[in-house]
Every structure is written in structure tokens, then in C-alpha cells.
């Protein structure tokens, strides 16, 4: 039987599914319900220093991008860090950790970029019995205007400096949460590692504006007639997050640095993608806010069933398994040839593949045969682009067939050749690197 128990940066949890720092982890009531549902860990909503209280807007904080059937594709928020008293949060963290000792309790922190501020809060968090801290260097709205959040995460020197302070003044593992609002995600990850970080987590939310009300011509959502750019998350950001996770996992300077993956995770399949690309744990927020805490049960059972089917005994056996398959474009094998194939038994003759290919691609799908409506791939025109597979409404009706070495490619009139030993110097590679 497979086992979901996970050790991440020295922190143990019964499964790799954690709740991200956000409204679902704002107080003991929520976190207790989450642990009862089966979550392996939580990152407590970001704490700030004692002093003037954080004040959130008392109007719309969330916006959504919905599909035609009202499924949530993307989610936007302008909520700040916790607006609850620091002492109350610390007491509740202590209580919850005492009652749930087998679960991972991570505390997210954001204070001014001053050594004394970090030195003051770290021992107080450590006294709660928490397992680790997460440095919130990613929040793109509200706090960044105050010199915190993404304002720190966009400057590698600041990341390294604050991480060093935290390693100096606390014995807890330090997880650095990275902002995606940056050109090259590898730079802040490298800085975190130089500062002694035990792990990184990513991605935080992406700067976004959701739209405009057509009747008032004000941005939406808005409070009192004005709005602010917010943080974008949910299913739509998953591909962006996966790319950034993979970039860190395959970068020689950060290879081996534990990664907690975040961004659009709502099912065990989403989680598997992150784990295979280098994440030791995954953090969930939007899906829990939309569907409730019990989604973790499907995530657990789904991943366990998959692991049993594939013969994996532990999550660790999957971590990073797909990383070697991620490459720069110039290293792709241009000798490889695929062709689309339409299964005539399941084809419903809707014609979407033909329209897409005829109007916007390579005119490689017929419209009729023997005077009847019929869709078939013309191999001599097909470039294997996969567009028809993407637009087909019937799963598995259009698939891609790889041509075998030596098989004739009707499009070029030449037999398919094998993989060159060093594609970077192959004469057919338009981006070849001179030896």
C-alpha cells in the first residue's frame, strides 16, 4: 500500500496537502475544521507585527472569472494580511498545534524590512510550537505599497538579507514564499538559498484587474467607486505556477531546494503535476474556498489510488520525476514526427476540427468523402500541431500518432530519422549551438 506521509524541510505531515496562507487559515475555528476534514498541514494566515491594526475594506474583496456554466476559472482578491490581534493569533496557533501534533503548522509572516522587526516577532512565533515559518514575499497588493510583500520579493538582495535574519534569530525551518510578479523566478529562489532558506513556496498571486462594470464604467470589483489591482489565483494560474516550479527544480543553483507548490490546485491530478515537477508538498486555497475543506478527501484517495496503480510506495518517489523531461526549446528533437488521427467510430461529425484547421492552421482535415460529410486527416499536410485534438469536444476521438523511425513522412516525402546524439549541434536544428 502507498503511504502519503511526507517530510518537507524537516516538517512531518500525514499527507502532502496543506492549506495555503489565506482566509481559510485565518483562525482556530477554520483550522480545526480543516484538520478534521483531513488536511495534512496549514500555513496560518500571514501575521504582522504588533502595533497599528491592519484594516481591510468592508466591501467586495473578491472577483471571479467564470466560464459560461459558472465554473470558476480565475479568482482575484484584495484582502490584506490578518486583521486579527497578534496576541490572539499566537494563542490560537499554540492551542491548535497542541491539539493536532501530527499536523504541519506553518506560520506566515510579514513585517517591515527591518532587522529589529523580524528579531522581535520570530521568538514569539517559535514559542507557539509551530513547525516552521513562511516568509510572505509575494503579496502583490496593499502591503507591497508599504514596502512589504512583493516589494521585498522582487529584490533578491532583500530576500537574502531577511532570510539570513530569520535563520539567525529562529531555530525554525524557513520557507520563502516567492512572488510570480517578476521576470525570472530563478533569481529570488537563488537569493533565498544563499540566505539559508530551508525551502521555497510558490507561486503567490499575480497582479490583476478583473474587469469593468459596463454600466458605471468603474473597475470591478470596487468599493465606494474605486478599486485596486489584486492578486490572481485559481485554475487559470496553474500553468504559470508549474513553469516556475519546474524552472527552480531544474536550475543547477537551486537543485535540491525543497519546493512547496501553489497555484490552481483543486484535485489530486493537479497535485500530481506539481509533485512530479519538483514539489514536496502542495498548498491549496481557492478550491477550498469554493468547494469546502472536504475536497482533501478526494485528493487523498485519488493520489493513493494512482500510487498503488503505478507501484509508488511514497510521495517522495514521485517528487521531481518529470523534471528531466522539461527542456529549453533549442534542445527539442526536430526529427520527431506526429500526425493526427480521427477515430471515425466516435466522431460526431461536428466539424470543429475542420474549421479550426482550415481557417487558422494547415488545411489538413477533409470536409467530405464520396459526397458525404466526413472528416479525415490528410497526412501530407498535417504538421502534428495538436490544434484539432484541443478543439474536439469528444475525448480521445482525435489522437496523435508518432511515426516510427524509417516510416515515410508524406508531408516531406522523406523517411523519419532517429534522434541525433547531440541535437544542439545537429544541422537540422535552427538554433544549434556551435561545438
Buried (B, 14 or more C-beta within 10 A) or exposed (E): EBBBBBBBBEBBBBBBBBBBBBBBBBBBEBBBBBBEBBBBBBBBBBBBBBEEEBEBBEEEBBBBBEEEEEEBEBBBBBBBBBEBEBEEBBEBBBBBBEEBEEBBBBBBBBBBBEBEBBBBBBEBBBEBBBBBBBBBBBBBBBBBEEEBBBBBBBBBEBBBBBBBBBBEBBEBBBBBBBBBBBEEBBBBBBBBBBBBBBBBBBBBBBBBBBEEEEEEEEBBBBEEEEBBBBBBBBBBBBEBBBBBBBBBBBBEEBEEBBBBBBBBBBBBEBBBBBBBBBBBBBBBBBBBBBEEBBBBEEBBEBBBEBBEEEEBEBBBBBBBBBBEEBEEEEEEBEBBBBBBBBEEEEBEEBBBBBBBBBEEBBEBBBEEEEEEEBBBBBBEBBBBBBBBBEBBEEEEBBBBBEBEEEEEBBBEEEEBBEEBEEBBEBEEBEEBEEE
